[in-house]
Amino acid sequence: QSSSILVKDQATGEFVEHQRVEGSKMVWKDLDQIPINLRYAVISIEDERFEDHYGVDWKRTISAFANLVLHFSSQEYGGSTITQQLIKNITGEDESSGIEGYARKVKEIFVATEMEKKYSKDQILEFYLNNIYYGNGYYGIGAAGSGYFDSEVGDLDLSQIAFLCAVPNNPTVYDPVTHMDHAVERRERILGK
């Protein structure tokens, strides 16, 4: 985790950040520090039925599996919920092919349903937003807001929020440093949703 060194401003008497000592470029933000529009944007693009399922979106999972087998859509898409993505990020397990990939997904389904029994949706969303990778060494929404926009997450405007929500889907493809056009295109899709 990152640490902030605060100093007292002699003029105002308030403590202000003087320097941030970076660990892994991660700055934890409690859910109440994260704008509601950011929460809506993440849910709309990553897991639109987040509030309604119990860790697994069976409709999306079955559809993704059917597409994998029957190829009814030329575009591949995943069936993972926010809860499942969080598990993948925490465990570091990301095998996606062969028997190992199927075994990982089955295990992820069981762990996701257990996690949803133990934690609230707000807790899961907070954990997720603070653990996902935003590219360029930024882990979590606090570090991403600061790193890309030199701004606290609570001060981001809607366009910046959608832009940040674009990156985690594939931090290489949507890397704003090397593929700004891809990131902007996905931002527009998120704003539309």
C-alpha positions in Angstrom: 0.0 0.0 0.0 1.0 3.6 -0.5 1.7 6.0 2.4 1.1 9.7 2.5 3.3 12.1 4.4 1.2 15.0 5.7 2.5 18.4 6.9 0.7 21.1 8.7 0.1 24.2 6.5 1.1 27.1 8.7 -1.3 29.5 7.0 -4.4 27.4 7.4 -3.5 25.0 10.2 -4.7 22.0 8.1 -2.8 19.0 7.3 -2.0 18.6 3.6 -0.3 15.8 1.6 3.4 16.7 1.2 4.6 13.4 -0.4 3.2 10.0 -1.3 5.5 7.0 -0.8 4.3 4.5 -3.4 4.1 0.9 -2.7 2.4 -0.7 -5.6 0.7 2.5 -6.7 -2.4 1.6 -4.7 -4.5 4.1 -2.8 -7.4 2.6 -0.9 -10.7 4.4 -1.2 -13.7 3.6 1.0 -16.9 3.2 -1.0 -18.3 6.5 0.3 -15.3 8.2 -1.2 -16.1 6.8 -4.7 -18.7 8.7 -6.7 -22.0 7.0 -7.3 -21.6 7.6 -11.1 -18.4 5.6 -11.0 -20.1 2.7 -9.2 -23.0 2.8 -11.8 -20.5 2.9 -14.7 -18.6 -0.1 -13.5 -21.7 -2.1 -12.8 -23.2 -1.1 -16.2 -20.2 -2.2 -18.2 -18.8 -5.1 -16.1 -21.9 -6.8 -14.5 -25.3 -5.2 -15.2 -27.1 -7.7 -13.0 -24.7 -7.3 -10.1 -27.4 -6.2 -7.6 -29.6 -9.2 -8.5 -27.4 -12.3 -8.6 -25.6 -14.2 -5.8 -22.1 -14.1 -7.2 -22.8 -15.8 -10.5 -24.8 -14.4 -13.4 -26.1 -17.7 -14.8 -27.6 -16.2 -17.9 -24.3 -14.6 -18.9 -22.3 -17.7 -17.9 -24.4 -20.0 -19.9 -24.5 -17.6 -22.9 -20.7 -17.2 -22.8 -20.2 -21.0 -22.6 -22.7 -21.6 -25.5 -20.9 -19.0 -27.6 -17.6 -20.7 -26.9 -19.0 -24.1 -28.1 -21.4 -23.0 -30.8 -19.7 -19.7 -32.0 -23.0 -17.9 -32.6 -21.2 -14.6 -32.1 -17.9 -13.6 -33.6 -17.1 -11.6 -30.5 -15.8 -13.5 -27.5 -17.1 -12.3 -24.1 -16.8 -13.5 -20.6 -19.4 -14.5 -18.1 -17.6 -13.4 -15.0 -19.4 -11.2 -12.5 -17.7 -8.5 -10.5 -17.4 -11.0 -7.6 -15.8 -13.5 -9.9 -13.4 -10.9 -11.3 -12.5 -9.9 -7.7 -11.7 -13.5 -6.9 -9.5 -13.9 -9.9 -7.6 -10.7 -9.0 -7.1 -11.7 -5.4 -6.0 -15.3 -6.2 -4.0 -14.4 -9.3 -5.4 -17.5 -10.9 -6.2 -16.7 -14.5 -5.8 -19.9 -16.5 -8.4 -19.6 -19.3 -7.8 -22.6 -21.6 -8.2 -26.4 -21.4 -9.2 -28.4 -18.4 -7.3 -26.0 -16.1 -9.4 -23.1 -17.3 -12.7 -25.0 -16.8 -11.6 -26.1 -13.4 -10.7 -22.6 -12.4 -14.1 -21.3 -13.5 -16.0 -24.0 -11.6 -13.9 -23.3 -8.5 -14.5 -19.5 -9.0 -18.3 -20.1 -9.2 -18.3 -21.9 -5.8 -16.1 -19.3 -4.2 -18.2 -16.4 -5.6 -21.4 -17.8 -4.1 -19.7 -18.2 -0.7 -18.2 -14.7 -0.9 -21.7 -13.3 -1.6 -23.0 -14.9 1.6 -20.2 -13.5 3.7 -19.9 -9.9 2.3 -22.4 -7.3 1.2 -22.6 -6.0 -2.4 -21.2 -2.7 -1.2 -18.2 -4.5 0.4 -17.6 -6.6 -2.7 -17.8 -3.5 -5.0 -15.4 -1.6 -2.7 -12.9 -4.5 -2.7 -13.2 -4.8 -6.5 -12.6 -1.1 -7.2 -9.6 -1.0 -4.9 -8.0 -4.2 -6.4 -8.5 -4.1 -10.1 -5.6 -3.2 -12.4 -5.9 0.1 -14.3 -2.7 -0.3 -16.3 0.7 1.5 -16.0 1.2 0.1 -12.4 -2.0 1.6 -11.0 -4.0 -0.8 -8.8 -7.4 0.5 -7.6 -9.5 3.5 -8.5 -7.7 5.8 -6.1 -4.3 5.3 -7.7 -5.8 5.4 -11.2 -7.6 8.7 -10.6 -4.4 10.2 -9.2 -2.1 8.7 -11.8 -4.1 9.5 -14.9 -5.8 12.7 -14.0 -3.8 14.0 -10.9 -7.1 14.1 -9.1 -8.9 12.6 -6.2 -11.4 10.0 -7.3 -14.2 12.1 -5.7 -13.3 15.1 -8.0 -13.5 13.2 -11.3 -16.0 14.3 -13.9 -18.3 11.8 -15.7 -16.0 11.6 -18.8 -13.0 10.8 -16.6 -15.0 8.2 -14.7 -16.0 6.4 -17.9 -12.5 6.7 -19.2 -11.1 5.0 -16.1 -13.8 2.3 -16.2 -12.7 1.5 -19.8 -9.2 0.4 -18.8 -9.6 -2.7 -16.5 -11.4 -4.8 -19.2 -8.0 -5.2 -20.9 -5.3 -2.9 -19.6 -3.1 -3.6 -22.6 -5.7 -2.9 -25.3 -7.2 0.0 -23.5 -3.9 1.5 -22.2 -4.4 5.3 -22.5 -0.7 5.8 -23.0 -0.3 3.5 -26.0 -3.9 3.0 -27.3 -5.7 6.2 -26.5 -8.1 5.6 -29.4 -9.2 2.3 -27.9 -9.7 3.8 -24.5 -11.7 6.7 -25.8 -13.9 4.3 -27.9 -14.7 2.1 -24.9 -15.3 5.3 -22.8 -18.0 6.3 -25.3 -19.6 2.8 -25.0 -19.6 3.1 -21.2 -21.2 6.6 -21.4 -23.9 5.2 -23.7 -24.7 2.4 -21.2 
